[in-house]
Amino acid sequence: IAEFQSRKVEPICAQTAPEEAVAAMFQEAERFFGDNGCKAGCFVGNIALEMSDLDETFRQRVAGFFDDWAGGIKACLERCKERGYFGPTLDAQATAEALVALYEGTIMLGRSRRDAAVFGRVGKIARQILEQHKVRP
């Protein structure tokens, strides 16, 4: 989880333009899935769908993974709001959850269709979600 956070969440905070980091996350996934024929996926997402109804402890651990991921993004977005990059209309919690859901859903679409290009299309929407809240000088 720590490695995942350092690869997926921290760049959103490190970039001067968080929407660029989000777009890059989807572009990286498009390359990864394109290179493997869309046959790999999110291990946590895969097993969550299969096991969450069977084992409550497991479900809680998986939920914790997704909560940590969304929480990390939320913290980054909040910091961006504090420094005036995003306006007050940005709901950091909902936006973070939406970005995680878009990413995980795109994995499912890409794998089921064997279409890595879906990451590029959905990544543009993810970027637009953030861009609409940017404070324009």
Order of alpha helices (4+ residues) and beta strands (2+ residues): alpha-alpha-alpha-alpha-alpha-alpha
